[in-house]
């Protein structure tokens, strides 16, 4: 994914009105749910997501496998 496409895609999900949680999947298979629009900062193909508890997740356009418009599915 190019840096421009990365920024454009994440901003589109971030600015949905009303906001709806979405999932980012990294090439490693790790997934995380962006649950608040202000918990994500983007610039030049790099992003920081601050998860609950203040845990930062740093990722970039080269490491993202896909962005899903739905929140993470909960395992039973």
MOPAC internal coordinates of N, CA, C and O (Angstrom, degrees):
PM7 1SCF
backbone

  N    0.0000 0     0.00 0     0.00 0    0    0    0
  C    1.4572 1     0.00 0     0.00 0    1    0    0
  C    1.5289 1   107.40 1     0.00 0    2    1    0
  O    1.2310 1   120.61 1   -46.18 1    3    2    1
  N    1.3259 1   116.43 1   133.82 1    3    2    1
  C    1.4655 1   119.26 1   177.90 1    5    3    2
  C    1.5313 1   109.93 1   -72.51 1    6    5    3
  O    1.2310 1   121.12 1   -19.92 1    7    6    5
  N    1.3254 1   115.46 1   160.08 1    7    6    5
  C    1.4616 1   120.07 1   178.48 1    9    7    6
  C    1.5291 1   110.43 1   -60.83 1   10    9    7
  O    1.2310 1   120.45 1   140.24 1   11   10    9
  N    1.3269 1   116.74 1   -39.76 1   11   10    9
  C    1.4657 1   120.50 1  -179.79 1   13   11   10
  C    1.5242 1   111.86 1   -65.61 1   14   13   11
  O    1.2310 1   120.38 1   136.75 1   15   14   13
  N    1.3186 1   116.88 1   -43.25 1   15   14   13
  C    1.4697 1   120.92 1   179.07 1   17   15   14
  C    1.5294 1   110.46 1   -65.92 1   18   17   15
  O    1.2310 1   120.51 1   139.80 1   19   18   17
  N    1.3134 1   116.63 1   -40.20 1   19   18   17
  C    1.4667 1   123.13 1   177.15 1   21   19   18
  C    1.5303 1   110.37 1   -56.74 1   22   21   19
  O    1.2310 1   121.05 1   126.91 1   23   22   21
  N    1.3407 1   115.59 1   -53.09 1   23   22   21
  C    1.4689 1   120.47 1  -179.83 1   25   23   22
  C    1.5277 1   111.29 1   -60.49 1   26   25   23
  O    1.2310 1   120.88 1   133.27 1   27   26   25
  N    1.3298 1   115.92 1   -46.73 1   27   26   25
  C    1.4679 1   120.80 1  -178.02 1   29   27   26
  C    1.5321 1   111.41 1   -61.52 1   30   29   27
  O    1.2310 1   120.45 1   134.43 1   31   30   29
  N    1.3283 1   116.74 1   -45.57 1   31   30   29
  C    1.4686 1   121.52 1  -178.28 1   33   31   30
  C    1.5239 1   111.48 1   -64.06 1   34   33   31
  O    1.2310 1   120.43 1   130.39 1   35   34   33
  N    1.3244 1   116.77 1   -49.61 1   35   34   33
  C    1.4654 1   119.28 1  -178.23 1   37   35   34
  C    1.5286 1   111.78 1   -66.01 1   38   37   35
  O    1.2310 1   119.97 1   142.12 1   39   38   37
  N    1.3210 1   117.66 1   -37.88 1   39   38   37
  C    1.4755 1   119.45 1   177.81 1   41   39   38
  C    1.5284 1   111.11 1   -64.99 1   42   41   39
  O    1.2310 1   120.18 1   142.87 1   43   42   41
  N    1.3236 1   117.27 1   -37.13 1   43   42   41
  C    1.4697 1   120.28 1   178.36 1   45   43   42
  C    1.5271 1   110.38 1   -61.59 1   46   45   43
  O    1.2310 1   120.27 1   135.38 1   47   46   45
  N    1.3388 1   117.08 1   -44.62 1   47   46   45
  C    1.4630 1   119.91 1   177.67 1   49   47   46
  C    1.5241 1   111.19 1   -67.87 1   50   49   47
  O    1.2310 1   120.34 1   141.08 1   51   50   49
  N    1.3135 1   116.95 1   -38.92 1   51   50   49
  C    1.4626 1   122.54 1  -178.75 1   53   51   50
  C    1.5306 1   111.66 1   -64.19 1   54   53   51
  O    1.2310 1   120.25 1   146.99 1   55   54   53
  N    1.3303 1   117.13 1   -33.01 1   55   54   53
  C    1.4623 1   121.07 1  -174.24 1   57   55   54
  C    1.5244 1   114.11 1   -98.76 1   58   57   55
  O    1.2310 1   119.75 1  -171.78 1   59   58   57
  N    1.3365 1   118.09 1     8.22 1   59   58   57
  C    1.4666 1   118.86 1   177.87 1   61   59   58
  C    1.5179 1   109.83 1   -58.83 1   62   61   59
  O    1.2310 1   121.19 1   -39.79 1   63   62   61
  N    1.3243 1   115.32 1   140.21 1   63   62   61
  C    1.4647 1   119.94 1   179.38 1   65   63   62
  C    1.5252 1   108.90 1  -126.07 1   66   65   63
  O    1.2310 1   120.08 1   -61.51 1   67   66   65
  N    1.3059 1   117.45 1   118.49 1   67   66   65
  C    1.4650 1   126.24 1    -2.93 1   69   67   66
  C    1.5280 1   110.60 1   -71.75 1   70   69   67
  O    1.2310 1   121.21 1   -25.08 1   71   70   69
  N    1.3197 1   115.29 1   154.92 1   71   70   69
  C    1.4587 1   119.77 1   179.82 1   73   71   70
  C    1.5234 1   109.59 1   -62.93 1   74   73   71
  O    1.2310 1   121.07 1   -38.91 1   75   74   73
  N    1.3154 1   115.56 1   141.09 1   75   74   73
  C    1.4616 1   122.89 1   176.63 1   77   75   74
  C    1.5262 1   107.64 1  -132.92 1   78   77   75
  O    1.2310 1   120.26 1   -48.18 1   79   78   77
  N    1.3319 1   117.11 1   131.82 1   79   78   77
  C    1.4611 1   121.31 1  -179.73 1   81   79   78
  C    1.5246 1   110.05 1   -55.56 1   82   81   79
  O    1.2310 1   120.97 1   -33.39 1   83   82   81
  N    1.3473 1   115.76 1   146.61 1   83   82   81
  C    1.4597 1   120.85 1   177.73 1   85   83   82
  C    1.5209 1   109.30 1  -138.75 1   86   85   83
  O    1.2310 1   121.05 1   -13.28 1   87   86   85
  N    1.3281 1   115.59 1   166.72 1   87   86   85
  C    1.4574 1   121.51 1  -173.73 1   89   87   86
  C    1.5239 1   110.28 1  -115.89 1   90   89   87
  O    1.2310 1   120.89 1   -42.55 1   91   90   89
  N    1.3161 1   115.91 1   137.45 1   91   90   89
  C    1.4651 1   122.47 1   173.69 1   93   91   90
  C    1.5244 1   106.70 1  -112.16 1   94   93   91
  O    1.2310 1   121.05 1   -50.51 1   95   94   93
  N    1.3337 1   115.59 1   129.49 1   95   94   93
  C    1.4619 1   120.57 1   176.70 1   97   95   94
  C    1.5198 1   108.56 1  -114.00 1   98   97   95
  O    1.2310 1   121.03 1   -51.61 1   99   98   97
  N    1.3177 1   115.64 1   128.39 1   99   98   97
  C    1.4560 1   121.51 1   179.19 1  101   99   98
  C    1.5296 1   110.07 1   -90.54 1  102  101   99
  O    1.2310 1   120.55 1   -17.14 1  103  102  101
  N    1.3086 1   116.55 1   162.86 1  103  102  101
  C    1.4585 1   121.62 1   179.16 1  105  103  102
  C    1.5155 1   112.82 1   -58.45 1  106  105  103
  O    1.2310 1   120.00 1   154.12 1  107  106  105
  N    1.3224 1   117.61 1   -25.88 1  107  106  105
  C    1.4691 1   122.68 1   178.87 1  109  107  106
  C    1.5249 1   112.28 1   -74.44 1  110  109  107
  O    1.2310 1   120.61 1   169.67 1  111  110  109
  N    1.3441 1   116.44 1   -10.33 1  111  110  109
  C    1.4631 1   121.05 1  -176.16 1  113  111  110
  C    1.5181 1   113.15 1    97.34 1  114  113  111
  O    1.2310 1   120.26 1   167.35 1  115  114  113
  N    1.3349 1   117.12 1   -12.65 1  115  114  113
  C    1.4609 1   120.37 1   177.68 1  117  115  114
  C    1.5214 1   109.01 1   -64.21 1  118  117  115
  O    1.2310 1   120.76 1   -43.12 1  119  118  117
  N    1.3192 1   116.14 1   136.88 1  119  118  117
  C    1.4645 1   122.38 1   176.52 1  121  119  118
  C    1.5153 1   108.99 1  -124.91 1  122  121  119
  O    1.2310 1   121.28 1   -33.49 1  123  122  121
  N    1.3176 1   115.16 1   146.51 1  123  122  121
  C    1.4543 1   119.76 1   172.53 1  125  123  122
  C    1.5190 1   108.56 1  -145.59 1  126  125  123
  O    1.2310 1   121.93 1   -26.00 1  127  126  125
  N    1.3151 1   113.92 1   154.00 1  127  126  125
  C    1.4561 1   121.71 1  -176.75 1  129  127  126
  C    1.5197 1   110.26 1  -103.05 1  130  129  127
  O    1.2310 1   120.83 1   -56.26 1  131  130  129
  N    1.3223 1   116.02 1   123.74 1  131  130  129
  C    1.4594 1   121.48 1   173.44 1  133  131  130
  C    1.5208 1   105.60 1   -84.83 1  134  133  131
  O    1.2310 1   120.90 1   -71.88 1  135  134  133
  N    1.3261 1   115.88 1   108.12 1  135  134  133
  C    1.4646 1   121.25 1  -171.07 1  137  135  134
  C    1.5262 1   114.06 1  -104.18 1  138  137  135
  O    1.2310 1   120.47 1  -179.57 1  139  138  137
  N    1.3383 1   116.71 1     0.43 1  139  138  137
  C    1.4618 1   119.86 1   178.94 1  141  139  138
  C    1.5209 1   107.78 1  -153.65 1  142  141  139
  O    1.2310 1   119.48 1   -45.88 1  143  142  141
  N    1.3347 1   118.60 1   134.12 1  143  142  141
  C    1.4669 1   120.02 1  -175.58 1  145  143  142
  C    1.5293 1   114.46 1   -63.98 1  146  145  143
  O    1.2310 1   119.75 1   151.27 1  147  146  145
  N    1.3185 1   118.08 1   -28.73 1  147  146  145
  C    1.4579 1   120.51 1  -178.50 1  149  147  146
  C    1.5240 1   113.22 1   -87.02 1  150  149  147
  O    1.2310 1   120.35 1  -178.01 1  151  150  149
  N    1.3369 1   116.94 1     1.99 1  151  150  149
  C    1.4596 1   121.44 1   178.76 1  153  151  150
  C    1.5292 1   111.20 1   -90.27 1  154  153  151
  O    1.2310 1   120.27 1  -174.21 1  155  154  153
  N    1.3349 1   117.09 1     5.79 1  155  154  153
  C    1.4604 1   122.33 1  -176.34 1  157  155  154
  C    1.5292 1   109.68 1  -127.21 1  158  157  155
  O    1.2310 1   120.99 1   -51.60 1  159  158  157
  N    1.3393 1   115.71 1   128.40 1  159  158  157
  C    1.4612 1   121.74 1   176.83 1  161  159  158
  C    1.5257 1   107.66 1  -121.93 1  162  161  159
  O    1.2310 1   120.45 1   -48.59 1  163  162  161
  N    1.3475 1   116.75 1   131.41 1  163  162  161
  C    1.4661 1   122.37 1  -177.01 1  165  163  162
  C    1.5186 1   110.79 1  -124.25 1  166  165  163
  O    1.2310 1   121.63 1   -34.83 1  167  166  165
  N    1.3491 1   114.49 1   145.17 1  167  166  165
  C    1.4557 1   118.72 1   171.36 1  169  167  166
  C    1.5215 1   109.78 1  -168.16 1  170  169  167
  O    1.2310 1   121.00 1   -54.86 1  171  170  169
  N    1.3140 1   115.68 1   125.14 1  171  170  169
  C    1.4632 1   122.88 1   174.08 1  173  171  170
  C    1.5327 1   114.25 1    51.21 1  174  173  171
  O    1.2310 1   120.48 1  -135.01 1  175  174  173
  N    1.3135 1   116.69 1    44.99 1  175  174  173
  C    1.4598 1   120.20 1   175.74 1  177  175  174
  C    1.5048 1   115.80 1    81.52 1  178  177  175
  O    1.2310 1   120.36 1  -169.71 1  179  178  177
  N    1.3231 1   116.92 1    10.29 1  179  178  177
  C    1.4715 1   122.18 1   177.94 1  181  179  178
  C    1.5185 1   107.86 1  -126.12 1  182  181  179
  O    1.2310 1   120.58 1   -36.71 1  183  182  181
  N    1.3411 1   116.50 1   143.29 1  183  182  181
  C    1.4633 1   120.75 1   179.99 1  185  183  182
  C    1.5164 1   110.63 1  -137.20 1  186  185  183
  O    1.2310 1   121.80 1   -26.92 1  187  186  185
  N    1.3187 1   114.17 1   153.08 1  187  186  185
  C    1.4587 1   122.38 1   171.92 1  189  187  186
  C    1.5217 1   106.39 1  -127.06 1  190  189  187
  O    1.2310 1   120.98 1   -54.52 1  191  190  189
  N    1.3195 1   115.73 1   125.48 1  191  190  189
  C    1.4589 1   122.19 1   174.30 1  193  191  190
  C    1.5182 1   106.28 1  -110.92 1  194  193  191
  O    1.2310 1   120.44 1   -50.09 1  195  194  193
  N    1.3199 1   116.77 1   129.91 1  195  194  193
  C    1.4602 1   120.94 1   177.15 1  197  195  194
  C    1.5246 1   107.44 1  -103.34 1  198  197  195
  O    1.2310 1   121.47 1   -72.82 1  199  198  197
  N    1.3320 1   114.79 1   107.18 1  199  198  197
  C    1.4571 1   121.48 1  -178.60 1  201  199  198
  C    1.5248 1   110.35 1   -77.55 1  202  201  199
  O    1.2310 1   121.11 1   -11.57 1  203  202  201
  N    1.3194 1   115.49 1   168.43 1  203  202  201
  C    1.4603 1   119.77 1   177.09 1  205  203  202
  C    1.5194 1   109.35 1   -54.27 1  206  205  203
  O    1.2310 1   121.05 1   -37.41 1  207  206  205
  N    1.3154 1   115.59 1   142.59 1  207  206  205
  C    1.4586 1   120.71 1  -177.58 1  209  207  206
  C    1.5209 1   112.23 1    86.49 1  210  209  207
  O    1.2310 1   120.42 1  -176.50 1  211  210  209
  N    1.3500 1   116.80 1     3.50 1  211  210  209
  C    1.4571 1   120.33 1   177.92 1  213  211  210
  C    1.5136 1   114.83 1    78.52 1  214  213  211
  O    1.2310 1   120.14 1  -161.30 1  215  214  213
  N    1.3294 1   117.34 1    18.70 1  215  214  213
  C    1.4595 1   121.43 1  -178.16 1  217  215  214
  C    1.5337 1   109.41 1   -83.57 1  218  217  215
  O    1.2310 1   119.87 1   -62.75 1  219  218  217
  N    1.3446 1   117.85 1   117.25 1  219  218  217
  C    1.4610 1   119.89 1  -179.27 1  221  219  218
  C    1.5323 1   111.94 1   -83.67 1  222  221  219
  O    1.2310 1   120.92 1   -37.51 1  223  222  221
  N    1.3247 1   115.84 1   142.49 1  223  222  221
  C    1.4595 1   122.69 1   173.44 1  225  223  222
  C    1.5195 1   105.98 1  -123.10 1  226  225  223
  O    1.2310 1   120.53 1   -64.79 1  227  226  225
  N    1.3184 1   116.60 1   115.21 1  227  226  225
  C    1.4539 1   122.93 1   179.99 1  229  227  226
  C    1.5212 1   108.30 1  -100.68 1  230  229  227
  O    1.2310 1   120.20 1   -50.26 1  231  230  229
  N    1.3408 1   117.23 1   129.74 1  231  230  229
  C    1.4608 1   120.72 1   179.06 1  233  231  230
  C    1.5202 1   109.59 1  -150.71 1  234  233  231
  O    1.2310 1   121.14 1   -18.59 1  235  234  233
  N    1.3336 1   115.42 1   161.41 1  235  234  233
  C    1.4670 1   119.12 1  -178.29 1  237  235  234
  C    1.5176 1   110.89 1  -134.50 1  238  237  235
  O    1.2310 1   121.37 1    -3.57 1  239  238  237
  N    1.3272 1   114.99 1   176.43 1  239  238  237
  C    1.4583 1   121.20 1  -174.69 1  241  239  238
  C    1.5212 1   112.94 1   -63.51 1  242  241  239
  O    1.2310 1   119.35 1   153.13 1  243  242  241
  N    1.3101 1   118.84 1   -26.87 1  243  242  241
  C    1.4580 1   121.48 1   179.38 1  245  243  242
  C    1.5232 1   112.68 1   -77.43 1  246  245  243
  O    1.2310 1   119.96 1   156.20 1  247  246  245
  N    1.3327 1   117.67 1   -23.80 1  247  246  245
  C    1.4518 1   121.79 1  -175.67 1  249  247  246
  C    1.5166 1   115.41 1   -93.59 1  250  249  247
  O    1.2310 1   119.90 1   173.12 1  251  250  249
  N    1.3385 1   117.79 1    -6.88 1  251  250  249
  C    1.4615 1   120.33 1  -176.64 1  253  251  250
  C    1.5253 1   110.24 1   -88.64 1  254  253  251
  O    1.2310 1   121.24 1   -52.24 1  255  254  253
  N    1.3124 1   115.24 1   127.76 1  255  254  253
  C    1.4567 1   121.55 1   176.37 1  257  255  254
  C    1.5238 1   110.47 1   -85.53 1  258  257  255
  O    1.2310 1   121.02 1   132.72 1  259  258  257
  N    1.3492 1   115.66 1   -47.28 1  259  258  257
  C    1.4544 1   120.56 1   178.77 1  261  259  258
  C    1.5202 1   111.03 1  -161.46 1  262  261  259
  O    1.2310 1   121.69 1   -20.58 1  263  262  261
  N    1.3333 1   114.37 1   159.42 1  263  262  261
  C    1.4634 1   121.94 1   174.35 1  265  263  262
  C    1.5166 1   105.83 1  -120.90 1  266  265  263
  O    1.2310 1   121.15 1   -56.01 1  267  266  265
  N    1.3141 1   115.40 1   123.99 1  267  266  265
  C    1.4676 1   121.84 1  -176.40 1  269  267  266
  C    1.5205 1   109.82 1  -107.71 1  270  269  267
  O    1.2310 1   120.35 1   -44.23 1  271  270  269
  N    1.3062 1   116.95 1   135.77 1  271  270  269
  C    1.4573 1   122.22 1  -177.43 1  273  271  270
  C    1.5035 1   115.29 1   -76.02 1  274  273  271
  O    1.2310 1   120.13 1  -170.94 1  275  274  273
  N    1.2971 1   117.36 1     9.06 1  275  274  273
  C    1.4667 1   122.27 1  -178.76 1  277  275  274
  C    1.5251 1   110.04 1  -121.17 1  278  277  275
  O    1.2310 1   120.19 1   -26.08 1  279  278  277
  N    1.3439 1   117.24 1   153.92 1  279  278  277
  C    1.4699 1   119.46 1   174.86 1  281  279  278
  C    1.5181 1   110.88 1   -69.80 1  282  281  279
  O    1.2310 1   120.68 1   -14.80 1  283  282  281
  N    1.3221 1   116.30 1   165.20 1  283  282  281
  C    1.4609 1   121.57 1   177.35 1  285  283  282
  C    1.5210 1   110.20 1   -58.42 1  286  285  283
  O    1.2310 1   121.29 1   -37.65 1  287  286  285
  N    1.3166 1   115.13 1   142.35 1  287  286  285
  C    1.4586 1   120.57 1   174.16 1  289  287  286
  C    1.5218 1   108.52 1   -80.75 1  290  289  287
  O    1.2310 1   120.39 1   -46.40 1  291  290  289
  N    1.3098 1   116.86 1   133.60 1  291  290  289
  C    1.4493 1   121.31 1   179.98 1  293  291  290
  C    1.5255 1   110.16 1   -82.35 1  294  293  291
  O    1.2310 1   120.28 1   -47.53 1  295  294  293
  N    1.3330 1   117.08 1   132.47 1  295  294  293
  C    1.4623 1   121.72 1   176.64 1  297  295  294
  C    1.5197 1   109.70 1   -80.83 1  298  297  295
  O    1.2310 1   120.77 1   -33.60 1  299  298  297
  N    1.3080 1   116.13 1   146.40 1  299  298  297
  C    1.4724 1   120.36 1   178.11 1  301  299  298
  C    1.5130 1   109.15 1   -97.60 1  302  301  299
  O    1.2310 1   120.10 1   180.00 1  303  302  301

